[in-house]
Amino acid sequence: VHRRVFTHAPNHVLVNEYVSDAGILAHSDGDVYADDVAIITLRGGALIEFWPATGDTISDGRDDARRVSPRPVVSVYLEPRSVLMYSGDAYRLRHGIRRNDSDVITDACVNASDAGVRVGDVVKRNPAGRVSVVFVRKHRAPLNK
């Protein structure tokens, strides 16, 4: 069976390795990439959160350099050996992972039951850290003439 997963076929792969308590600053990837993303989490789970693209921000209480809105629109628990794909409106949201050695599951977590976690659970991160592979389509920069 042939399934078309991406609207824009990926041409760029990022392999990331993070220490267990590392975070990813809330950000939007903007126009650098097409609006299709696939993240494969190989080792170490983490909660990825999505916030509005614009609006007021506050500190998350761990790191003054990290600023996020008070409550994510949605979050997804990235289990080891899982795939998260998002596109369109979801791509335009800011996304990030809080800097911490554990994640608190809230009612914003859309895959809690599928991931085997419940609202209120505190999920300790893997001390060996997290490894992910991200597939995207990077727009080619125009050649200077």
N, C-alpha and C positions, 0 to 999 in steps of 0.2 A: 504494500500500500504506500503510495506517495502522498506525503502531507506537506503542504506549504506552511512552514512554521513562521518564517520571517517574511515581512513585506519587502524588506531590502536585505539581500544576502550578505552575511557578515564578511568583512575583509580585514578585520583587525581583532586580535586576540590578546588579552591582558592576563597574565598570571600573577596573582598577588599572594604574598605570605605576610601574615600579621601575627604579632605576639598576642598572647591570650587577652590582655586588657586593652588592646588597641582599638581605636575608633576610626571612623571615617567622617570628616567634617560634613555637615549638611551642605549639599551643593546640588546644582543642576548642571547637566552636561551640555546644555544649550544646543547650538547649531553645529558643533564639532562632529557629532554623530547623527546618523539617521535615528528615528525614534523607535527602534526595536532593540531590546537588550535581552540577553540570556546570561544568567549567572549560575554557574555550577559550583556548589560548595563541596569541596573534596574532604576537608578535615576541619573540625571545630565549628560548631554552630554559633549563630549570633542572630540578634533581632535587628532587622533593617526596618527603618521607619521612613515614612513619606510625609512631608509637610507641604503646605501651599507654596506655590512658586514665589509669592511676594507676601509681605505683611510684617507685622511687628515680630520681634524676636526677643528672647530672653536667654540667660545662661542656663545650661543644663545642670549646674551645680557642681560639676566635676572639673571644668576647665574653662576659665574665662575667655579663652580664645575660641571656644566652640559655642556658637549661638544658634539656638533653634526656637521655633515657636513652642508655646507651652504644651500643646497636645498634637500628636501626629494625626493626620487624616486617616491613615491606615498603617499597619505594620505587618510584617511577615517574618515568621521564625524560619531562618535558613538552617535546615538540618544538614548534617554531613551526608554527602551522596544525594543531594537534592538539586533540582533545577528551578530557578525562578525566572519567568519571562514576563516582561512588561513592555508596553508600547503606548503610543497615542497620548491621551490625557495623563496617564500615569507617568510617562516619560517626562512630561513638563513639570512635575512636582519635584521639590528638593528631596533628596534622599540621603540617609547617613546611618551610621551605627554609633551608638553612644560608647564613649571610652569608659570601660568598666570591666571587671572580671566575671560579671554575671549579668543576666538580663531578666527583667521583671515582665512577665506576660500580662498585658492589659486587655481590656475588651476591644481595643483597636486591632488586635492580632487576628487576621482573617483566616488563618490556617491552624489555629491552636489545636482543635480536635484532631485534624489530620496529622499534625506533628506530635501528637501524644502529650500535649501540655495543656494546662488549664489557666484561666485568669487567676492571677495571684501567685502563680508558681514563680520561683526564683531559679533560673536555669544557670548553673555554673558553666563558664566557658572552659574549653579544653586547655589545660595548662601548656600543651604543646603548640597552641596557637591555632590559627585558621588559615586555610589555603583555599583560594577561589580562582576560577577561570571565567573571564567575562568575554562574551562574543558580541561584537557590535559592527556596524558599517560606518567606517570613518569617511567623511567627505574629503575628497581630494582637494588640496589647495591648488588654486589656479597658478599656472606657470607665469613667471614674470617675463614680459616681452620687452 
